[in-house]
């Protein structure tokens, strides 16, 4: 099995379409189709059923998938190990995090890094999805989920305080909510259930059973903007909201806590440029533990 063809095969298996696979690998769709045809010819087997809903692996495709994933793991491991020998403070480092972490911590850290190591180029990706570091989707991740893989190194950067906030305008119109009425008569903003790190059925530990859900968001910055716009009550990081003149903390005695982790693959821990970026991010969180 040719590795270049196997990469295309895996991308089609994951994306379900030629177009999706081409986008994942940044090649054109015709190339993806030719590579798949070449692999099927080399193996003498049909690997996918072409259906109206996309490409579905055949039994031969399932078998080939397991072998291709082992090839991918070996290739990724070799690449990480070679990077681990790199002691030059130059090159590309990919960082994955959320938009709020990027705005309040990572970008300030990168400004400091840039002054010290101008030859390091950082590619910053912001998303609510958990990036797969083993597959080299990023070199470093800053996130609120602690990894379970033994191949990954995790360092707790901070324990963020999360509080309930509302805009001054909202409180003038609706009043301060009572804690014993399950937020009856109030509107709440919550995170999309697929990505929310906190329990969407509670706000600051108080039931939202009688509240109306005004908005669901999938981004911390959108939560901040929605609360600031007076759409309802929402949970925000205290550090992010406490100095905002438009916001008021409701029930300041009630605090949730979320750990923030810096995660990287063990093979990259000694790569000079990766270590430099990690150290800059760690410094940006100093004093918040």
C-alpha positions as CSV (number, residue, x, y, z in Angstrom):
1,X,0.0,0.0,0.0
2,X,1.5,3.3,-1.1
3,X,1.5,5.8,1.8
4,X,0.4,8.7,-0.4
5,X,-2.6,6.7,-1.6
6,X,-3.3,5.5,1.9
7,X,-3.4,9.1,3.1
8,X,-6.1,9.9,0.5
9,X,-8.0,6.7,1.5
10,X,-8.0,7.7,5.2
11,X,-9.2,11.2,4.4
12,X,-12.1,9.9,2.3
13,X,-13.0,7.4,5.1
14,X,-13.1,10.3,7.6
15,X,-14.8,12.9,5.4
16,X,-17.2,10.6,3.6
17,X,-16.7,12.4,0.2
18,X,-13.9,13.1,-2.3
19,X,-14.5,16.8,-1.9
20,X,-14.2,16.6,1.9
21,X,-11.0,14.5,1.7
22,X,-9.5,17.0,-0.8
23,X,-10.2,19.9,1.5
24,X,-8.6,18.0,4.5
25,X,-5.4,17.3,2.6
26,X,-5.4,20.6,0.5
27,X,-5.4,18.8,-2.8
28,X,-7.8,19.0,-5.7
29,X,-10.8,16.6,-5.9
30,X,-9.5,15.0,-9.2
31,X,-6.3,14.0,-7.5
32,X,-8.1,12.4,-4.6
33,X,-10.2,10.4,-7.1
34,X,-7.1,9.2,-9.0
35,X,-5.3,8.2,-5.8
36,X,-8.3,6.2,-4.6
37,X,-8.6,4.5,-8.0
38,X,-4.9,3.6,-8.0
39,X,-5.1,2.1,-4.5
40,X,-8.2,0.0,-5.4
41,X,-6.3,-1.2,-8.5
42,X,-3.2,-2.1,-6.6
43,X,-5.2,-4.0,-3.9
44,X,-7.6,-5.5,-6.4
45,X,-10.5,-4.6,-4.2
46,X,-13.3,-2.0,-4.1
47,X,-12.8,0.0,-0.9
48,X,-15.9,2.1,-0.9
49,X,-19.5,2.0,-2.0
50,X,-20.5,5.2,-3.7
51,X,-23.9,6.1,-2.2
52,X,-26.0,9.3,-2.4
53,X,-25.0,10.0,1.2
54,X,-21.3,9.7,0.5
55,X,-18.5,7.0,0.4
56,X,-19.2,4.0,2.7
57,X,-16.3,1.5,3.4
58,X,-16.8,-2.0,2.1
59,X,-15.5,-4.9,4.2
60,X,-12.3,-4.6,2.2
61,X,-12.2,-0.9,3.0
62,X,-12.6,-1.6,6.8
63,X,-9.7,-4.0,6.6
64,X,-7.6,-1.6,4.6
65,X,-8.5,1.2,7.1
66,X,-6.9,-0.6,10.0
67,X,-3.7,-1.1,8.1
68,X,-3.7,2.5,6.8
69,X,-4.2,3.8,10.3
70,X,-1.1,1.8,11.5
71,X,0.9,3.4,8.6
72,X,-0.4,6.8,9.7
73,X,0.6,6.3,13.3
74,X,4.1,5.1,12.3
75,X,4.6,8.1,9.9
76,X,3.4,10.6,12.6
77,X,5.6,9.0,15.2
78,X,8.7,9.3,12.9
79,X,7.9,12.9,12.2
80,X,7.4,13.8,15.9
81,X,10.7,12.0,16.8
82,X,12.6,13.9,14.1
83,X,11.1,17.1,15.4
84,X,12.1,16.1,18.9
85,X,15.7,16.2,17.8
86,X,15.4,19.8,16.5
87,X,17.2,22.3,18.7
88,X,16.7,25.4,16.4
89,X,14.6,28.3,17.5
90,X,12.9,28.7,14.2
91,X,10.2,27.1,12.1
92,X,6.4,26.5,12.5
93,X,4.5,25.6,15.6
94,X,0.8,25.0,15.5
95,X,-1.3,26.0,18.5
96,X,-4.9,25.0,19.0
97,X,-7.2,26.7,21.6
98,X,-10.6,28.4,22.0
99,X,-11.2,32.0,21.0
100,X,-11.4,33.3,24.6
101,X,-8.1,31.6,25.5
102,X,-6.5,33.0,22.4
103,X,-7.7,36.5,23.1
104,X,-6.9,36.8,26.7
105,X,-3.8,34.6,27.0
106,X,-2.3,33.0,23.9
107,X,-2.0,36.1,21.7
108,X,-0.4,38.2,24.5
109,X,2.0,35.3,25.0
110,X,2.8,35.2,21.3
111,X,3.6,38.9,21.3
112,X,6.3,38.3,23.9
113,X,7.5,35.2,22.0
114,X,7.8,37.2,18.8
115,X,10.1,39.7,20.5
116,X,12.4,37.0,21.8
117,X,12.3,34.5,18.8
118,X,11.2,36.3,15.6
119,X,12.1,33.2,13.5
120,X,9.4,31.1,15.1
121,X,6.1,31.2,13.1
122,X,3.0,30.2,15.0
123,X,-0.1,28.9,13.2
124,X,-3.0,29.6,15.6
125,X,-6.3,27.7,15.3
126,X,-9.4,28.5,17.4
127,X,-12.1,26.0,17.7
128,X,-14.4,24.3,20.3
129,X,-13.3,20.9,19.0
130,X,-10.7,18.9,20.9
131,X,-7.7,18.8,18.5
132,X,-6.0,15.4,18.0
133,X,-2.3,16.0,18.8
134,X,-1.4,12.4,18.1
135,X,-2.4,12.9,14.5
136,X,-0.4,16.1,14.4
137,X,-3.4,18.3,14.0
138,X,-1.5,20.7,16.3
139,X,1.7,20.7,18.3
140,X,0.3,22.4,21.4
141,X,-3.2,22.7,22.7
142,X,-4.6,25.0,25.4
143,X,-7.9,23.6,26.6
144,X,-10.2,22.8,29.6
145,X,-10.2,19.0,29.0
146,X,-7.4,17.0,30.5
147,X,-6.1,14.3,28.0
148,X,-6.2,10.6,28.9
149,X,-3.6,9.4,26.4
150,X,-0.3,8.3,27.9
151,X,1.5,9.8,24.9
152,X,0.5,13.4,25.8
153,X,2.0,15.7,28.5
154,X,-0.5,17.9,30.3
155,X,0.3,20.8,32.6
156,X,-2.4,22.6,34.5
157,X,-2.1,26.3,33.7
158,X,-4.8,27.7,35.9
159,X,-8.1,27.0,37.7
160,X,-10.4,29.6,36.2
161,X,-13.2,31.0,38.3
162,X,-16.5,31.1,36.5
163,X,-19.3,33.4,37.6
164,X,-22.9,34.3,36.6
165,X,-23.1,37.7,34.8
166,X,-25.7,40.0,33.4
167,X,-25.6,43.4,31.7
168,X,-26.6,46.5,33.8
169,X,-29.4,47.1,31.3
170,X,-30.8,43.5,31.7
171,X,-30.8,43.9,35.5
172,X,-32.6,47.3,35.3
173,X,-35.3,45.7,33.1
174,X,-35.6,42.3,34.8
175,X,-34.2,42.7,38.3
176,X,-31.7,40.5,40.1
177,X,-32.9,36.8,40.0
178,X,-33.7,34.9,43.2
179,X,-31.8,31.7,43.8
180,X,-34.9,29.7,44.9
181,X,-37.2,30.1,41.9
182,X,-35.2,28.2,39.3
183,X,-34.7,31.5,37.4
184,X,-38.4,32.0,36.8
185,X,-39.1,35.1,34.7
186,X,-35.5,35.3,33.4
187,X,-33.7,34.5,30.2
188,X,-30.4,32.5,30.1
189,X,-27.7,32.1,27.6
190,X,-25.9,28.7,27.6
191,X,-23.3,26.9,25.7
192,X,-24.2,24.4,23.0
193,X,-24.6,21.1,24.7
194,X,-22.1,19.5,22.4
195,X,-19.2,21.7,23.7
196,X,-20.3,23.2,27.0
197,X,-17.8,22.5,29.8
198,X,-20.5,23.3,32.4
199,X,-23.9,21.8,33.1
200,X,-26.4,23.6,30.9
201,X,-29.3,22.8,33.3
202,X,-27.7,25.0,36.0
203,X,-26.3,28.4,36.2
204,X,-23.8,29.0,39.0
205,X,-25.2,25.8,40.6
206,X,-28.8,27.1,40.4
207,X,-31.4,25.3,38.4
208,X,-32.5,26.9,35.2
209,X,-35.7,24.8,35.0
210,X,-38.0,27.8,35.0
211,X,-35.9,30.0,32.8
212,X,-36.2,30.6,29.1
213,X,-33.2,29.8,26.9
214,X,-32.7,33.0,24.9
215,X,-29.6,31.8,23.0
216,X,-27.1,28.9,22.7
217,X,-23.6,29.8,21.7
218,X,-20.5,27.7,20.8
219,X,-17.9,30.3,21.7
220,X,-16.8,32.1,24.8
221,X,-16.5,35.4,23.0
222,X,-20.0,35.0,21.7
223,X,-21.2,34.3,25.3
224,X,-19.5,37.5,26.4
225,X,-21.1,39.6,23.6
226,X,-24.5,38.1,24.2
227,X,-24.5,38.8,27.9
228,X,-23.2,42.3,27.3
229,X,-26.0,42.9,24.8
230,X,-28.5,42.1,27.5
231,X,-29.9,38.9,26.1
232,X,-29.9,37.1,29.4
233,X,-27.8,35.7,32.2
234,X,-24.7,33.7,31.4
235,X,-21.6,32.1,32.8
236,X,-18.3,33.9,32.1
237,X,-14.7,33.6,33.3
238,X,-14.4,36.1,36.2
239,X,-11.0,37.4,34.9
240,X,-12.6,38.1,31.5
241,X,-15.7,39.9,32.8
242,X,-14.7,41.5,36.1
243,X,-13.4,44.8,34.6
244,X,-16.1,45.2,32.0
245,X,-18.2,48.3,33.1
246,X,-21.3,47.0,31.3
247,X,-21.4,43.7,33.3
248,X,-22.5,42.9,36.8
249,X,-21.7,39.7,38.6
250,X,-24.9,38.0,40.0
251,X,-24.5,35.9,43.1
252,X,-20.8,36.6,43.6
253,X,-20.6,34.1,46.4
254,X,-21.3,31.2,43.9
255,X,-18.3,30.2,41.9
256,X,-17.6,27.3,39.5
257,X,-14.1,26.3,38.6
258,X,-12.6,25.0,35.4
259,X,-9.0,23.8,35.0
260,X,-7.1,25.0,32.0
261,X,-4.4,22.6,30.6
262,X,-1.5,23.0,28.2
263,X,-1.1,19.8,26.3
264,X,1.6,18.6,23.9
265,X,2.9,15.3,22.6
266,X,5.8,13.7,24.6
267,X,7.8,13.4,21.4
268,X,7.8,17.2,20.9
269,X,8.6,18.2,24.5
270,X,12.3,18.8,23.8
271,X,11.8,20.4,20.4
272,X,13.3,23.9,20.9
273,X,10.7,25.9,19.0
274,X,7.7,24.0,20.6
275,X,9.2,24.4,24.1
276,X,9.7,28.1,23.5
277,X,6.0,28.6,22.5
278,X,4.9,26.4,25.5
279,X,7.0,28.4,27.9
280,X,5.6,31.7,26.6
281,X,2.0,30.4,27.1
282,X,2.8,29.1,30.6
283,X,4.2,32.5,31.5
284,X,1.0,34.2,30.3
285,X,-1.0,32.2,32.9
286,X,1.4,32.8,35.8
287,X,-0.3,34.0,38.9
288,X,-3.7,32.5,38.1
289,X,-3.2,29.1,39.6
